[in-house]
């Protein structure tokens, strides 16, 4: 499994982020490209312990069971709804959000597994550092595919 703690996997993600253009059109979903970049930054803030979100009711019930589906080789399904705390609805500056995401990706990778949050994921609950690394890679891959890179 690809993992954002792996230098090669992180380099591949960063290269794809660099190829994003402000004119990129989504292939599914509702976010524009700059909103997607901001959304991905917020998820990395969670993974870095900079943002701790409350557990969701559905997460408390189904989160543990859903981990198997989330942390496998299969790409995420399209149009899966985001937690309300992770939705970005306002207009964002593409260049600023792109740079911000690159910074958060590098920060997560550099901090390594010891830097991964101990706070539970809002839906999935308790995660190991490895599952945070796999999940962050898979999440970024999902959104980069959403915009064709």
Number of C-alpha atoms within 10 A of each C-alpha: 13 16 19 29 24 15 13 12 15 19 14 13 20 17 12 16 19 13 12 18 15 12 11 15 13 17 12 12 14 12 19 20 25 24 21 27 28 22 23 26 23 20 20 24 19 21 26 25 14 12 14 16 16 14 16 17 11 11 17 14 12 14 20 14 12 13 17 10 11 19 16 13 11 10 14 16 8 13 10 8 9 10 11 8 12 16 16 20 12 9 10 16 13 20 12 12 20 23 15 15 22 17 14 19 25 17 15 22 21 15 12 17 18 10 15 23 21 16 18 17 21 20 21 21 17 17 19 13 18 15 18 26 25 21 23 22 21 23 17 24 19 17 23 21 15 20 19 14 17
